[in-house]
Each structure stands twice: as structure tokens, then as C-alpha cells.
């Protein structure tokens, strides 16, 4: 896809390259996004394989994740290392915008003085700031192709708007970020090659701060959508039992379409005792429902802003389960993606089950179980349980919504605190970042590329 794009990578978050999940902060969740993608076989060049996240009509596999941390237009362990190094340097709180000028650098009106976003390689981006209430920043672009995508990212989560105008003031399109959301606002336009257009960025009442702006000049023939069937070709049943999903190391991934108004896609999955974590994403609100083998509804989800993860308690005896995905309003159509993770609950003692490399079996330098030491460090009041507050206080990026999701997934009995067994089971459910020591046959360190 977009093989002619060089230089700045459209698969990289323009505000903060290491914020892969676009939630407004750099945290371990970003490393997990990349690790999960690598485990699912998405390594290598993005071009020709993965849609651009900023593109409104993007492939479902790119609905929310910007996987190119190091800007080389490919996914590799180097991207994971970028995130880890960022966190290790104490920058995970996401102080974006602190490096931008404190005074207004862009003109407020359309004209030749507007800063140019270079589209000579079909993609350009800029980071700037709304410096004062009511400020307007104006940029100009001159496309060489007939399709233009514009995406706006608000660093502070405040409502911002980008408006696309001609030189004579005709408005071709607008896009606005949602207040409280870090997801980009996107719009796709039909333009005239060789004509100059102006992008006007403004904040809502009282909204100031950093933003990122991208412009992608593409042709429809450049895009390869990676959904499992073309839009309008319904490939999944509308009623249970549905399309069978096969778990690969506890994961299953779907990239498909809501093909018509009222369409439903139903999937069947067999899960082990524990948690079923379902993440869905699209450019429109989705309705997700889970039912057991008897048709009992377990939990509904209507996606909104950054909340698009559903966690359900499951037992093997009540399965197989059916997952139904539909447009929340019953009329929207388009691409969506779904990741399904089965997190089993361990019934063994915290000493582990003997599998080499499990997080619960590793030991510290003094020979004591590493999981025990981590648990004791989190257990601030030494009551043999880790509360939600203790968990948030003890893990990097603990104030994020992802932390709440992880805690809920690990809290098997929903008691509001983690036992040592639950903590060990949770650690074991995390994907491995590096190979087991036995796999390091050459002993060479991973190369961190920029």
C-alpha cells in the first residue's frame, strides 16, 4: 500500500511516535500493541499489507494502532524497544508539546504566508499548537493526486477542528476531534491535482495545546483493504452459531465489514475457564454482544471514544460462545476489526506448573520466586492482597484506562483485589517480549534502529 510514500511514515503517530495505541500517553500498553501484532505475524513492511491508520476509509487492521514507532515503515522488535526505552527514560507521562514554541508561529488567515505541508512524497505531517483561546493555524498543501486525506490529532484530548478550504474560501470538508478522546479526526476529500488548498486548525472554546496534522495524497488504486471480503459481500452469518474462530496461542483476529444497514456478523469461539477479552474498533460505534451456548446474554458493549474493550467471565462448560458485532445505530456500514483473547485462570499453586519460562516460575537473584517479589512490592499494606489502587500505584502508566482493564482481567473472582495466584496467572497470560534464554543461540543483542 502506498509504495511511493517515503520519508515520514503514515503508520507513525505524528504527535508521539511511541504512543502506538493513540491513547494520549506512552505506557506498557503500547509495547503490548506491538508485541501482539508481531505474535500475529504482522512483522515486516506495512506497504501493500496494512492500511494507513489516519485514512478514514482505512483497512480494519489499522483502525486505531500506529505501529511504526521508529519510522522505518515496518514492524519489528525495534519498535517495541523504542517504547520500552521511552518508558525507561521516565517519559511515559506523555509531556507532548513542551518542545513547541510558546508563541503563535502560523498565520491565522488563508494566503501565501501559510506554512506548506510538503506532499512531494504523497504524505506530510506537522506538529504545532493552538497557543491562545481563539487562535487559528493555517497551512497549505498542493496535491498531485485526486484524493486527499486529512487527519487531526489533539494532544490534550480537547475538541479541535480542521477545516479544508479553497483559496476563495469554499469549504470542502471538516473534521473534529471528540472532547476527551485522543483518537484522530479524519476526512477524505476529492481534490484537483496541482491546486493549492488550505487547512485551518482551531480549538474549541478554551481549548489550547499541541496537535498533530497529517495530509495523505493517494489514489484509490494505491489502497489494498485487508478485510476478509469486499464491502457489500457478507461473509459471516447473522445468527448463532456463527463463523468459527480458532485461537492461536489464545488470540484470534478478525478484519471484516458491516456490509449493509442492519447487518450482523456472528462468530463462535470455545474458551477456557477465565476471561474472554474482546477488543473492537471502527470509524463508527459498534454494538458487541456475547452469549453462551444456551443463548444467555453475558455482556453488551457499545463502543464510544476510547472505550472499546469488553471483558467477560467465561467457563468451558458454558461454551461455545457467540460474539455478535453490528453497527450501534443499525445503519452504519464499513470496516471494523476485532481482537479476541482468551485469558485462562490458573488453578495451580503459585510455584508454577513446571513450564520453563513462565512468568510465575522465574526467580530473582536471591533464588526466591520473581512473581512473589513483584507481588510483595505491589502489596503496600502487606495484607496478602493487591488492591486496584496498589496496582495502579505500582505499575508504569498506572493511571491509564488500560490498567483498569488489566486489573479486571486478572481479578478472576471479581473481589476487587488480586491474590498471589491471580497475580501469577495474570503474568502468565502476558505475551513474552523476548525469546526464552534457550532460544538465544547466537547471543547477539537486538539492534535498536532509528
Secondary structure as a PSIPRED ss2 file (coil, helix, strand):
# PSIPRED VFORMAT (PSIPRED V4.0)

   1 X C   1.000  0.000  0.000
   2 X C   1.000  0.000  0.000
   3 X C   1.000  0.000  0.000
   4 X C   1.000  0.000  0.000
   5 X C   1.000  0.000  0.000
   6 X C   1.000  0.000  0.000
   7 X C   1.000  0.000  0.000
   8 X C   1.000  0.000  0.000
   9 X C   1.000  0.000  0.000
  10 X C   1.000  0.000  0.000
  11 X C   1.000  0.000  0.000
  12 X C   1.000  0.000  0.000
  13 X C   1.000  0.000  0.000
  14 X C   1.000  0.000  0.000
  15 X C   1.000  0.000  0.000
  16 X C   1.000  0.000  0.000
  17 X C   1.000  0.000  0.000
  18 X C   1.000  0.000  0.000
  19 X C   1.000  0.000  0.000
  20 X C   1.000  0.000  0.000
  21 X C   1.000  0.000  0.000
  22 X C   1.000  0.000  0.000
  23 X C   1.000  0.000  0.000
  24 X C   1.000  0.000  0.000
  25 X C   1.000  0.000  0.000
  26 X C   1.000  0.000  0.000
  27 X C   1.000  0.000  0.000
  28 X H   0.000  1.000  0.000
  29 X H   0.000  1.000  0.000
  30 X H   0.000  1.000  0.000
  31 X H   0.000  1.000  0.000
  32 X H   0.000  1.000  0.000
  33 X H   0.000  1.000  0.000
  34 X H   0.000  1.000  0.000
  35 X H   0.000  1.000  0.000
  36 X H   0.000  1.000  0.000
  37 X H   0.000  1.000  0.000
  38 X H   0.000  1.000  0.000
  39 X H   0.000  1.000  0.000
  40 X C   1.000  0.000  0.000
  41 X C   1.000  0.000  0.000
  42 X C   1.000  0.000  0.000
  43 X C   1.000  0.000  0.000
  44 X E   0.000  0.000  1.000
  45 X E   0.000  0.000  1.000
  46 X C   1.000  0.000  0.000
  47 X C   1.000  0.000  0.000
  48 X C   1.000  0.000  0.000
  49 X C   1.000  0.000  0.000
  50 X C   1.000  0.000  0.000
  51 X C   1.000  0.000  0.000
  52 X C   1.000  0.000  0.000
  53 X C   1.000  0.000  0.000
  54 X C   1.000  0.000  0.000
  55 X C   1.000  0.000  0.000
  56 X C   1.000  0.000  0.000
  57 X C   1.000  0.000  0.000
  58 X C   1.000  0.000  0.000
  59 X C   1.000  0.000  0.000
  60 X H   0.000  1.000  0.000
  61 X H   0.000  1.000  0.000
  62 X H   0.000  1.000  0.000
  63 X C   1.000  0.000  0.000
  64 X C   1.000  0.000  0.000
  65 X C   1.000  0.000  0.000
  66 X C   1.000  0.000  0.000
  67 X C   1.000  0.000  0.000
  68 X C   1.000  0.000  0.000
  69 X C   1.000  0.000  0.000
  70 X C   1.000  0.000  0.000
  71 X C   1.000  0.000  0.000
  72 X C   1.000  0.000  0.000
  73 X C   1.000  0.000  0.000
  74 X E   0.000  0.000  1.000
  75 X E   0.000  0.000  1.000
  76 X C   1.000  0.000  0.000
  77 X H   0.000  1.000  0.000
  78 X H   0.000  1.000  0.000
  79 X H   0.000  1.000  0.000
  80 X H   0.000  1.000  0.000
  81 X H   0.000  1.000  0.000
  82 X H   0.000  1.000  0.000
  83 X H   0.000  1.000  0.000
  84 X H   0.000  1.000  0.000
  85 X H   0.000  1.000  0.000
  86 X H   0.000  1.000  0.000
  87 X H   0.000  1.000  0.000
  88 X H   0.000  1.000  0.000
  89 X C   1.000  0.000  0.000
  90 X C   1.000  0.000  0.000
  91 X C   1.000  0.000  0.000
  92 X C   1.000  0.000  0.000
  93 X C   1.000  0.000  0.000
  94 X C   1.000  0.000  0.000
  95 X C   1.000  0.000  0.000
  96 X C   1.000  0.000  0.000
  97 X C   1.000  0.000  0.000
  98 X C   1.000  0.000  0.000
  99 X C   1.000  0.000  0.000
 100 X C   1.000  0.000  0.000
 101 X C   1.000  0.000  0.000
 102 X C   1.000  0.000  0.000
 103 X C   1.000  0.000  0.000
 104 X C   1.000  0.000  0.000
 105 X C   1.000  0.000  0.000
 106 X C   1.000  0.000  0.000
 107 X C   1.000  0.000  0.000
 108 X C   1.000  0.000  0.000
 109 X C   1.000  0.000  0.000
 110 X C   1.000  0.000  0.000
 111 X C   1.000  0.000  0.000
 112 X C   1.000  0.000  0.000
 113 X C   1.000  0.000  0.000
 114 X C   1.000  0.000  0.000
 115 X E   0.000  0.000  1.000
 116 X E   0.000  0.000  1.000
 117 X C   1.000  0.000  0.000
 118 X C   1.000  0.000  0.000
 119 X C   1.000  0.000  0.000
 120 X C   1.000  0.000  0.000
 121 X C   1.000  0.000  0.000
 122 X C   1.000  0.000  0.000
 123 X E   0.000  0.000  1.000
 124 X E   0.000  0.000  1.000
 125 X E   0.000  0.000  1.000
 126 X E   0.000  0.000  1.000
 127 X E   0.000  0.000  1.000
 128 X E   0.000  0.000  1.000
 129 X E   0.000  0.000  1.000
 130 X E   0.000  0.000  1.000
 131 X C   1.000  0.000  0.000
 132 X C   1.000  0.000  0.000
 133 X C   1.000  0.000  0.000
 134 X C   1.000  0.000  0.000
 135 X C   1.000  0.000  0.000
 136 X E   0.000  0.000  1.000
 137 X E   0.000  0.000  1.000
 138 X E   0.000  0.000  1.000
 139 X E   0.000  0.000  1.000
 140 X E   0.000  0.000  1.000
 141 X E   0.000  0.000  1.000
 142 X E   0.000  0.000  1.000
 143 X C   1.000  0.000  0.000
 144 X C   1.000  0.000  0.000
 145 X C   1.000  0.000  0.000
 146 X C   1.000  0.000  0.000
 147 X E   0.000  0.000  1.000
 148 X E   0.000  0.000  1.000
 149 X E   0.000  0.000  1.000
 150 X E   0.000  0.000  1.000
 151 X E   0.000  0.000  1.000
 152 X E   0.000  0.000  1.000
 153 X E   0.000  0.000  1.000
 154 X E   0.000  0.000  1.000
 155 X C   1.000  0.000  0.000
 156 X C   1.000  0.000  0.000
 157 X C   1.000  0.000  0.000
 158 X C   1.000  0.000  0.000
 159 X C   1.000  0.000  0.000
 160 X E   0.000  0.000  1.000
 161 X E   0.000  0.000  1.000
 162 X E   0.000  0.000  1.000
 163 X E   0.000  0.000  1.000
 164 X E   0.000  0.000  1.000
 165 X E   0.000  0.000  1.000
 166 X C   1.000  0.000  0.000
 167 X C   1.000  0.000  0.000
 168 X C   1.000  0.000  0.000
 169 X C   1.000  0.000  0.000
 170 X C   1.000  0.000  0.000
 171 X E   0.000  0.000  1.000
 172 X E   0.000  0.000  1.000
 173 X E   0.000  0.000  1.000
 174 X E   0.000  0.000  1.000
 175 X E   0.000  0.000  1.000
 176 X E   0.000  0.000  1.000
 177 X C   1.000  0.000  0.000
 178 X C   1.000  0.000  0.000
 179 X C   1.000  0.000  0.000
 180 X C   1.000  0.000  0.000
 181 X C   1.000  0.000  0.000
 182 X C   1.000  0.000  0.000
 183 X C   1.000  0.000  0.000
 184 X C   1.000  0.000  0.000
 185 X E   0.000  0.000  1.000
 186 X E   0.000  0.000  1.000
 187 X E   0.000  0.000  1.000
 188 X E   0.000  0.000  1.000
 189 X E   0.000  0.000  1.000
 190 X E   0.000  0.000  1.000
 191 X C   1.000  0.000  0.000
 192 X C   1.000  0.000  0.000
 193 X C   1.000  0.000  0.000
 194 X C   1.000  0.000  0.000
 195 X C   1.000  0.000  0.000
 196 X E   0.000  0.000  1.000
 197 X E   0.000  0.000  1.000
 198 X E   0.000  0.000  1.000
 199 X E   0.000  0.000  1.000
 200 X E   0.000  0.000  1.000
 201 X E   0.000  0.000  1.000
 202 X E   0.000  0.000  1.000
 203 X E   0.000  0.000  1.000
 204 X C   1.000  0.000  0.000
 205 X C   1.000  0.000  0.000
 206 X C   1.000  0.000  0.000
 207 X C   1.000  0.000  0.000
 208 X C   1.000  0.000  0.000
 209 X E   0.000  0.000  1.000
 210 X E   0.000  0.000  1.000
 211 X E   0.000  0.000  1.000
 212 X E   0.000  0.000  1.000
 213 X E   0.000  0.000  1.000
 214 X E   0.000  0.000  1.000
 215 X E   0.000  0.000  1.000
 216 X E   0.000  0.000  1.000
 217 X E   0.000  0.000  1.000
 218 X E   0.000  0.000  1.000
 219 X C   1.000  0.000  0.000
 220 X H   0.000  1.000  0.000
 221 X H   0.000  1.000  0.000
 222 X H   0.000  1.000  0.000
 223 X C   1.000  0.000  0.000
 224 X C   1.000  0.000  0.000
 225 X C   1.000  0.000  0.000
 226 X C   1.000  0.000  0.000
 227 X C   1.000  0.000  0.000
 228 X C   1.000  0.000  0.000
 229 X C   1.000  0.000  0.000
 230 X C   1.000  0.000  0.000
 231 X C   1.000  0.000  0.000
 232 X C   1.000  0.000  0.000
 233 X C   1.000  0.000  0.000
 234 X C   1.000  0.000  0.000
 235 X C   1.000  0.000  0.000
 236 X C   1.000  0.000  0.000
 237 X C   1.000  0.000  0.000
 238 X C   1.000  0.000  0.000
 239 X C   1.000  0.000  0.000
 240 X C   1.000  0.000  0.000
 241 X C   1.000  0.000  0.000
 242 X C   1.000  0.000  0.000
 243 X E   0.000  0.000  1.000
 244 X E   0.000  0.000  1.000
 245 X C   1.000  0.000  0.000
 246 X C   1.000  0.000  0.000
 247 X C   1.000  0.000  0.000
 248 X E   0.000  0.000  1.000
 249 X C   1.000  0.000  0.000
 250 X C   1.000  0.000  0.000
 251 X E   0.000  0.000  1.000
 252 X E   0.000  0.000  1.000
 253 X E   0.000  0.000  1.000
 254 X E   0.000  0.000  1.000
 255 X E   0.000  0.000  1.000
 256 X E   0.000  0.000  1.000
 257 X E   0.000  0.000  1.000
 258 X E   0.000  0.000  1.000
 259 X C   1.000  0.000  0.000
 260 X C   1.000  0.000  0.000
 261 X C   1.000  0.000  0.000
 262 X C   1.000  0.000  0.000
 263 X C   1.000  0.000  0.000
 264 X E   0.000  0.000  1.000
 265 X E   0.000  0.000  1.000
 266 X E   0.000  0.000  1.000
 267 X E   0.000  0.000  1.000
 268 X E   0.000  0.000  1.000
 269 X E   0.000  0.000  1.000
 270 X C   1.000  0.000  0.000
 271 X C   1.000  0.000  0.000
 272 X C   1.000  0.000  0.000
 273 X C   1.000  0.000  0.000
 274 X E   0.000  0.000  1.000
 275 X E   0.000  0.000  1.000
 276 X E   0.000  0.000  1.000
 277 X E   0.000  0.000  1.000
 278 X E   0.000  0.000  1.000
 279 X E   0.000  0.000  1.000
 280 X E   0.000  0.000  1.000
 281 X E   0.000  0.000  1.000
 282 X E   0.000  0.000  1.000
 283 X C   1.000  0.000  0.000
 284 X C   1.000  0.000  0.000
 285 X C   1.000  0.000  0.000
 286 X E   0.000  0.000  1.000
 287 X E   0.000  0.000  1.000
 288 X E   0.000  0.000  1.000
 289 X E   0.000  0.000  1.000
 290 X E   0.000  0.000  1.000
 291 X E   0.000  0.000  1.000
 292 X C   1.000  0.000  0.000
 293 X C   1.000  0.000  0.000
 294 X C   1.000  0.000  0.000
 295 X C   1.000  0.000  0.000
 296 X C   1.000  0.000  0.000
 297 X E   0.000  0.000  1.000
 298 X E   0.000  0.000  1.000
 299 X E   0.000  0.000  1.000
 300 X E   0.000  0.000  1.000
 301 X E   0.000  0.000  1.000
 302 X E   0.000  0.000  1.000
 303 X C   1.000  0.000  0.000
 304 X E   0.000  0.000  1.000
 305 X C   1.000  0.000  0.000
 306 X C   1.000  0.000  0.000
 307 X E   0.000  0.000  1.000
 308 X C   1.000  0.000  0.000
 309 X E   0.000  0.000  1.000
 310 X E   0.000  0.000  1.000
 311 X E   0.000  0.000  1.000
 312 X E   0.000  0.000  1.000
 313 X E   0.000  0.000  1.000
 314 X E   0.000  0.000  1.000
 315 X C   1.000  0.000  0.000
 316 X H   0.000  1.000  0.000
 317 X H   0.000  1.000  0.000
 318 X H   0.000  1.000  0.000
 319 X C   1.000  0.000  0.000
 320 X C   1.000  0.000  0.000
 321 X E   0.000  0.000  1.000
 322 X E   0.000  0.000  1.000
 323 X E   0.000  0.000  1.000
 324 X E   0.000  0.000  1.000
 325 X E   0.000  0.000  1.000
 326 X E   0.000  0.000  1.000
 327 X E   0.000  0.000  1.000
 328 X C   1.000  0.000  0.000
 329 X C   1.000  0.000  0.000
 330 X C   1.000  0.000  0.000
 331 X C   1.000  0.000  0.000
 332 X C   1.000  0.000  0.000
 333 X C   1.000  0.000  0.000
 334 X E   0.000  0.000  1.000
 335 X E   0.000  0.000  1.000
 336 X E   0.000  0.000  1.000
 337 X E   0.000  0.000  1.000
 338 X E   0.000  0.000  1.000
 339 X E   0.000  0.000  1.000
 340 X E   0.000  0.000  1.000
 341 X E   0.000  0.000  1.000
 342 X E   0.000  0.000  1.000
 343 X E   0.000  0.000  1.000
 344 X E   0.000  0.000  1.000
 345 X C   1.000  0.000  0.000
 346 X C   1.000  0.000  0.000
 347 X C   1.000  0.000  0.000
 348 X C   1.000  0.000  0.000
 349 X C   1.000  0.000  0.000
 350 X C   1.000  0.000  0.000
 351 X C   1.000  0.000  0.000
 352 X C   1.000  0.000  0.000
 353 X C   1.000  0.000  0.000
 354 X C   1.000  0.000  0.000
 355 X C   1.000  0.000  0.000
 356 X C   1.000  0.000  0.000
 357 X C   1.000  0.000  0.000
 358 X C   1.000  0.000  0.000
 359 X H   0.000  1.000  0.000
 360 X H   0.000  1.000  0.000
 361 X H   0.000  1.000  0.000
 362 X C   1.000  0.000  0.000
 363 X E   0.000  0.000  1.000
 364 X C   1.000  0.000  0.000
 365 X C   1.000  0.000  0.000
 366 X C   1.000  0.000  0.000
 367 X C   1.000  0.000  0.000
 368 X C   1.000  0.000  0.000
 369 X E   0.000  0.000  1.000
 370 X H   0.000  1.000  0.000
 371 X H   0.000  1.000  0.000
 372 X H   0.000  1.000  0.000
 373 X H   0.000  1.000  0.000
 374 X H   0.000  1.000  0.000
 375 X H   0.000  1.000  0.000
 376 X H   0.000  1.000  0.000
 377 X H   0.000  1.000  0.000
 378 X H   0.000  1.000  0.000
 379 X C   1.000  0.000  0.000
 380 X C   1.000  0.000  0.000
 381 X C   1.000  0.000  0.000
 382 X C   1.000  0.000  0.000
 383 X C   1.000  0.000  0.000
 384 X C   1.000  0.000  0.000
 385 X C   1.000  0.000  0.000
 386 X E   0.000  0.000  1.000
 387 X E   0.000  0.000  1.000
 388 X H   0.000  1.000  0.000
 389 X H   0.000  1.000  0.000
 390 X H   0.000  1.000  0.000
 391 X H   0.000  1.000  0.000
 392 X H   0.000  1.000  0.000
 393 X H   0.000  1.000  0.000
 394 X H   0.000  1.000  0.000
 395 X C   1.000  0.000  0.000
 396 X C   1.000  0.000  0.000
 397 X C   1.000  0.000  0.000
 398 X C   1.000  0.000  0.000
 399 X C   1.000  0.000  0.000
 400 X C   1.000  0.000  0.000
 401 X H   0.000  1.000  0.000
 402 X H   0.000  1.000  0.000
 403 X H   0.000  1.000  0.000
 404 X H   0.000  1.000  0.000
 405 X H   0.000  1.000  0.000
 406 X H   0.000  1.000  0.000
 407 X H   0.000  1.000  0.000
 408 X H   0.000  1.000  0.000
 409 X H   0.000  1.000  0.000
 410 X H   0.000  1.000  0.000
 411 X C   1.000  0.000  0.000
 412 X C   1.000  0.000  0.000
 413 X C   1.000  0.000  0.000
 414 X C   1.000  0.000  0.000
 415 X C   1.000  0.000  0.000
 416 X C   1.000  0.000  0.000
 417 X E   0.000  0.000  1.000
 418 X E   0.000  0.000  1.000
 419 X C   1.000  0.000  0.000
 420 X H   0.000  1.000  0.000
 421 X H   0.000  1.000  0.000
 422 X H   0.000  1.000  0.000
 423 X H   0.000  1.000  0.000
 424 X H   0.000  1.000  0.000
 425 X H   0.000  1.000  0.000
 426 X H   0.000  1.000  0.000
 427 X H   0.000  1.000  0.000
 428 X H   0.000  1.000  0.000
 429 X H   0.000  1.000  0.000
 430 X C   1.000  0.000  0.000
 431 X C   1.000  0.000  0.000
 432 X C   1.000  0.000  0.000
 433 X C   1.000  0.000  0.000
 434 X C   1.000  0.000  0.000
 435 X C   1.000  0.000  0.000
 436 X C   1.000  0.000  0.000
 437 X H   0.000  1.000  0.000
 438 X H   0.000  1.000  0.000
 439 X H   0.000  1.000  0.000
 440 X C   1.000  0.000  0.000
 441 X C   1.000  0.000  0.000
 442 X C   1.000  0.000  0.000
 443 X C   1.000  0.000  0.000
 444 X C   1.000  0.000  0.000
 445 X C   1.000  0.000  0.000
 446 X C   1.000  0.000  0.000
 447 X C   1.000  0.000  0.000
 448 X C   1.000  0.000  0.000
 449 X C   1.000  0.000  0.000
 450 X C   1.000  0.000  0.000
